[in-house]
């Protein structure tokens, strides 16, 4: 009988292995067997060079965690890896982005090469061979905050590696906002190798779905890409938008929504389908999407804030690349109005006092705490420049939290927001888009109804993101006309289901309450003529060279 041993998924573990297993770590020395302070302290601007790994060898596993994750600043830690004494790093990325959690905030990742816990335990199993040496450097780029770093690197010391072994690389880049008139470039590589992964982070500059852009892989200098995608979410193996999820080969560890100021991160590992190149590879993606209503603009170039990391293996030394921006320039340009700074100016209508507390990871996040039973809390903040801004409020919920209406300068920003949960939890609240002048403004939180029990409200910071001019299309074209026709089609379908026949006109369809009056006009707000033509409902635009369409009402599209 034929022996099938050696072909199973885990059979390699029972085969003879070569090399010597080794590890470097932040284990406390010299008390390695009786000490627990296994942390390296990184002062602002301080750089840590891990013990150099002398090759030949191969890194098998990297684990790190940092206090920076507890204050949503993983992007302030800079990770670089240099192969074989080269001056150009093979890896240069913000720490969180390397582990697929861009924008500084930890989020759960459960993939094959990378895993992240909710609290910011960062793990990867990328294979990283080297012939002579591997030098790993970590720097705290935050000029204002000390952080701690715990770390382990497991590697195998070998007797040699083949001369044509490709080396691991990872590079970061960003555009804040994405540049008009060209696709966003994720990677521009010279050499021979294979592309193995993408991490992309987005902060929306306007309401609406961002991800209609196609991905393109230009292999070996070609002008027309061999690999052409069908949409941003399609490249990351989702469909009909994004939602939070994580898997072996792709996922979205965090996704907030489709309003200005919302953000998210997505990853795609090409481990089962590496993109092979002999001379060069250019990876790009269109930054095109829609306004909140697709009838207003669909498939337009959007000025969203985008950053990314490209992962690949290649032989030889990579070409010099643009340096990674300093922190906080690596972050979308949020203005952070820490509310504790307004402690002495904060006012309540019931005369109760506002206090300062330290919450979050090891108490590293000061907050304003208001305890009372009625009334409202007003907190001033100052803007140094006028303009349209996306606004967000951070803080904490708790078992004593209440429900609040939130106002900015007296205008409603959100209503009936629940700050009560069974345990203390992070809060990152969307407050919409506001056009504000220079000077002092007011954030107000009003308790919804009274309370027999005293509540406790903890708020940390009001963040404001200056927004670029919105992307629009004028006049509208067939992209938007498609959604006008779709709106009519779905209403006609519902009407026929309800009444057993089609309406005589669009006006009758609107009068039924099923179709919004917006669809009595075309994409450019020209009137639509309509009539019954046998078994069809027909509409025609009054615009010059306008379109004409007809519906049976048998489904939402015909």
Secondary structure, DSSP 4 states (H G I P E B T S, - for coil): ----TT-STTGGGGS---SEEEEEE---SS-TTT-----EEE-TT-EEEPPPEESSEEEEEEEEEEGGGGGT-GGGEEEEEEETT-SS-SEEEEHHHHTT-GGG----EE-SSEEE-TT--EEE---EEESSEEEEEEEE--SS--EEEEEEEEEEE-S---TTPPEEEEEEEEESSPPTTSPEEEEEEESEEEEEEEEEEEE-SSSS----PPEEEEETT-SS-SEE-S-HHHHTT--SS--SEE-SSEEEEEE--SSTT-EEEEEEE-SSS-EEESSEEEEEE--EE--SSTTT-SSEE---EEEEEEEEEEESPPPP-PPPPPTTTTS--EEEEEGGGGTTT-EETT-PPEEEEEESGGG-EEEEEEEESSSEEEEEEEESS-EEEEEEEEEEEBTT--EEEEEETTEEEEEEEE-B-SS-EEEEEEEEEEEE-SEEEEEEEEESS--SSPEEEEEEEEEEEE-PPPP--SS--HHHHHHHHHHHHHHHHHHHHHHSS--SSHHHHHHTTSS-GGGGB-TTS-BEEEEEETTEEEEEE-STT--EEEE-SSSTT-
